[in-house]
Amino acid sequence: MRQLVRFIFITLFCAIVASGSSYARVDAAKYGVALVADSAASARLVKTKLDSTVSHHPQVAQTNKVVAIQPLRVMNNQTIDFYLMVFMVIMLGVIRYANPRYFQHLWKAFMNPSMTSRQLKDQLDVASFQGLVMNIFFGISAGAYVYYVVRLFMPQASRAVAPSVLLLVLIGGMLAVYLVKYLVMKFSGWAFRLEGITDNYIFNVFLINKIMAVLLIPFSLLLAFGGPELAGPALIVSFLLVAVLLINRYTRSWQVFGSFFQYSRFHFFTYLCASELLPLALLMKLLVRGLNI
């Protein structure tokens, strides 16, 4: 019993002493310690110290300021160019897949301009469907090439017309020029009873056109997507190539019409101006007028 009373007494005494010491205040200044009771002032002090530390950091404390300005990039929508190139390549591949030997005969006939290549001509005439499709392909390839040349030389004027419209006009113009040429030559051969001569002439003209259509594809690709450093040389080389092919075509034409114009080369020159240069000049005039140049 005495031990229980003693335990209770000691417990109460400890509780009274503890409650009294909790209200005791310590004089911090007496011990040389400065306390800041204001939480806002304490936060400002912490922020000041942090800013001072960051500002003196070696990766931040720099006298030279580097400002990176990204130049403005103008979007050049080339969706039409991409799909046009894809369509031309697929179209050429389909023709090649449908008749693998057609291009072999076409190249042999091109490399053998003499009249002894009658067998090659007959083999190409048999593949009439491939020949028709290749003639259409020439109109597309030549029209696309002229479109990129016009866009390169006259960028401001070419933007006056929608690209798709200008491209369709040039392709349609090429097809129309050679369709009219074909019909006129066929009619002339029938009217003057020169079917053999006119047929050989038409064969040579469209033979060179088909070769030109294939060779112009890489140049059209460079003119469409290449920069100025590629477009300039590609344009010069393509002009030389087209000039060589046209000279070859006129040489073949002289071989065909040699006996017909043997007494007057002036008539042959007149024929070239009327059937070769005049349609192309008319197409260019319509193009210039349409672009309001």
Buried (B, 14 or more C-beta within 10 A) or exposed (E): EEEEEEEEEEEEEEEEEEEEEEEEEEEEEEEEEEEEEEEEEEEEEEEEEEEEEEEEEEEEEEEEEEEEEEEEEEEEEEEBBEEBBEEBEEBBEEBEEEBEEBBEBBBBBBEEBEEEBEEBBEBBEEBEEBBEBBBBBBBBBBBBBBBBBBBBEBEEBBEEBEBEEBBEBBBEBBBEBBEEBBEBBBEBBEEEEBEEBBBBBBBBBBBBBBBBBBBBBEBBBBBBBBEEEEBBEBBEEBEEBBEEBEEBBBEBBEBBBEEBBEEEEEEBEEBBEEBBEEBEEEBEEEBEEBBEE
